[in-house]
Amino acid sequence: MALIRRTRLRRARRVLRLMVAFYAATLAFVLACNLLWPRASEPEAVDWVICLGGGASQGVLSEASLMRAERCGQLVLDGRARSVLVTGHGAGILMVGHLRDMGLTDTQILLEPDSRSTLQNALYSAALVDPQDPAILVTDAYHLPRSWVSYRVMGFRDIQLVSSTGMVDRPAPLLREASAIWFNALRVLIYAGTFWADPDMRAALLA
């Protein structure tokens, strides 16, 4: 019995070390994106720039949401995109207001107000714009790789990635992102495995 217990303990330790190693490698990748992603990119002109919501509290946009809206609006004003799709629950409507303050018209703005995760951003975006059309995707640099994968999963094929901010110097969002990458991967597997289920139920799995 003692031998079995020691064997199980060794296996548990190996699994734990493996999990820590995977997380450390993922965090290193997130940090590299945060530090090295080019901020001064000039994307090719497209019809749509997709602007991911980054949260809001008590009717006030988070810094991430504000910077994303600024970048998306400027791309439209500079002629890099004809229109902007804002996607995100809560922050989305406030970002639309900021875009209007920047001078964009209602005909240049489309709102998707229901998504509560990056995967839902992608799923609901695909219902509003043609995923076969070229698009620009705007979010924080460290969030761009996971966003790209999410949009690819939902059928988008020609996506230019544009960072909305400079380097993020707070550790919390970077630590969360390293975990979210693997959490997203698990949800994608579950979503793919429930192809037979009701579409609303499958969408809820991605929240």
RARANOR-V204753 format. One record per residue. N is the residue number from 0. PHI is phi in radians with two decimals (none if undefined). PSI is psi in whole degrees, -180 to 180 (* if undefined). NEAR is the number of other C-alpha atoms within 10 Angstrom. Layout:
# RARANOR-V204753
N:PHI:PSI:NEAR / N:PHI:PSI:NEAR
This chain:
# RARANOR-V204753
0:none:-43:6 / 1:-1.11:-39:7 / 2:-1.12:-43:8 / 3:-1.08:-42:9 / 4:-1.11:-42:10 / 5:-1.16:-37:11 / 6:-1.12:-44:12 / 7:-1.12:-38:12 / 8:-1.13:-42:12 / 9:-1.10:-41:12 / 10:-1.12:-42:12 / 11:-1.08:-40:12 / 12:-1.15:-40:12 / 13:-1.12:-43:12 / 14:-1.09:-43:12 / 15:-1.10:-44:12 / 16:-1.10:-38:12 / 17:-1.14:-43:12 / 18:-1.10:-43:12 / 19:-1.10:-40:12 / 20:-1.13:-43:12 / 21:-1.10:-44:14 / 22:-1.13:-42:17 / 23:-1.09:-42:14 / 24:-1.14:-41:13 / 25:-1.15:-42:18 / 26:-1.10:-40:19 / 27:-1.08:-39:14 / 28:-1.12:-45:15 / 29:-1.07:-44:24 / 30:-1.09:-40:21 / 31:-1.11:-42:13 / 32:-1.09:-42:18 / 33:-1.08:-39:22 / 34:-1.47:-38:15 / 35:-1.90:-12:12 / 36:-1.10:131:19 / 37:-1.12:133:12 / 38:-1.69:-17:13 / 39:-1.83:31:10 / 40:-1.18:148:11 / 41:-2.12:92:10 / 42:-1.20:158:14 / 43:-1.20:151:12 / 44:-1.18:136:17 / 45:-2.42:175:19 / 46:-1.34:-39:16 / 47:-2.18:136:25 / 48:-1.92:129:29 / 49:-1.76:122:26 / 50:-1.95:113:27 / 51:-1.48:130:30 / 52:-1.14:145:32 / 53:-2.14:22:25 / 54:1.75:158:20 / 55:-2.71:156:19 / 56:-2.44:124:9 / 57:0.92:44:6 / 58:1.35:12:10 / 59:-2.11:130:14 / 60:-1.16:141:22 / 61:-1.18:164:15 / 62:-1.04:-39:13 / 63:-1.08:-47:19 / 64:-1.11:-42:25 / 65:-1.09:-46:23 / 66:-1.19:-35:21 / 67:-1.16:-44:26 / 68:-1.07:-42:31 / 69:-1.02:-46:18 / 70:-1.16:-43:21 / 71:-1.13:-45:32 / 72:-1.07:-40:28 / 73:-1.18:-35:17 / 74:-1.09:-38:24 / 75:-1.21:-46:23 / 76:-1.11:-31:15 / 77:-1.46:-2:11 / 78:1.46:12:13 / 79:-1.39:-20:20 / 80:-2.56:149:23 / 81:-1.46:-33:17 / 82:-2.56:164:24 / 83:-2.17:133:27 / 84:-1.79:115:22 / 85:-1.69:127:29 / 86:-2.26:125:30 / 87:2.68:136:27 / 88:-1.28:137:21 / 89:1.44:-66:21 / 90:-1.25:-28:23 / 91:-0.97:-50:28 / 92:-1.15:-35:19 / 93:-1.23:-36:21 / 94:-1.15:-37:31 / 95:-1.05:-44:23 / 96:-1.04:-40:13 / 97:-1.17:-39:17 / 98:-1.10:-39:25 / 99:-1.10:-39:15 / 100:-1.12:-29:11 / 101:-1.33:-13:14 / 102:1.96:2:12 / 103:-1.31:147:19 / 104:-1.64:165:12 / 105:-1.08:-29:13 / 106:-1.27:-15:9 / 107:-1.70:-1:16 / 108:-2.19:132:19 / 109:-2.19:132:18 / 110:-1.92:132:19 / 111:-2.01:105:19 / 112:-1.72:6:17 / 113:-1.86:-20:15 / 114:-1.24:141:24 / 115:-2.13:10:17 / 116:-2.72:168:20 / 117:-1.11:-39:24 / 118:-1.14:-39:25 / 119:-1.21:-35:22 / 120:-0.88:-49:28 / 121:-1.20:-45:25 / 122:-1.06:-48:20 / 123:-1.32:-27:18 / 124:-1.11:-40:23 / 125:-1.14:-20:16 / 126:-1.46:-14:11 / 127:-1.90:-30:12 / 128:-2.24:157:16 / 129:-1.28:115:13 / 130:-1.16:-11:19 / 131:-1.44:-15:12 / 132:-1.41:144:13 / 133:-1.05:144:18 / 134:-2.58:159:25 / 135:-1.86:135:23 / 136:-1.99:126:23 / 137:-2.08:127:28 / 138:-2.87:-175:26 / 139:-1.13:151:25 / 140:-0.99:-45:25 / 141:-1.16:-20:25 / 142:-1.63:-12:21 / 143:-1.09:-45:21 / 144:-1.04:-45:16 / 145:-1.15:-37:20 / 146:-1.13:-42:23 / 147:-1.06:-46:20 / 148:-1.07:-43:17 / 149:-1.05:-44:22 / 150:-1.26:-34:23 / 151:-1.11:-43:15 / 152:-1.02:-35:15 / 153:-1.61:13:18 / 154:1.84:-6:14 / 155:-1.31:136:22 / 156:-2.10:-28:15 / 157:-2.10:88:14 / 158:-2.14:124:19 / 159:-1.65:134:17 / 160:-1.78:129:22 / 161:-2.28:128:25 / 162:-1.38:141:24 / 163:-1.62:-18:24 / 164:-2.39:171:20 / 165:-1.37:-164:16 / 166:-1.17:132:17 / 167:-1.40:126:16 / 168:-1.84:9:10 / 169:-1.75:133:8 / 170:-1.28:-29:9 / 171:-0.99:-51:9 / 172:-1.14:-30:13 / 173:-1.25:-41:19 / 174:-1.11:-41:16 / 175:-1.11:-40:12 / 176:-1.11:-39:18 / 177:-1.08:-36:23 / 178:-1.32:-40:13 / 179:-1.12:-30:15 / 180:-1.02:-46:19 / 181:-1.32:-34:15 / 182:-1.11:-41:11 / 183:-1.09:-42:18 / 184:-1.04:-42:14 / 185:-1.11:-43:13 / 186:-1.16:-35:15 / 187:-1.09:-42:17 / 188:-1.09:-43:10 / 189:-1.13:-43:14 / 190:-1.05:-45:19 / 191:-1.14:-34:12 / 192:-1.38:-8:11 / 193:-1.97:35:14 / 194:-1.03:-22:10 / 195:-1.45:-12:9 / 196:-1.48:169:10 / 197:-1.03:135:9 / 198:-1.00:-37:12 / 199:-1.16:-38:8 / 200:-1.17:-40:11 / 201:-1.12:-40:17 / 202:-1.09:-38:15 / 203:-1.11:-29:12 / 204:-1.15:-19:15 / 205:-1.66:0:20 / 206:-1.22:*:14
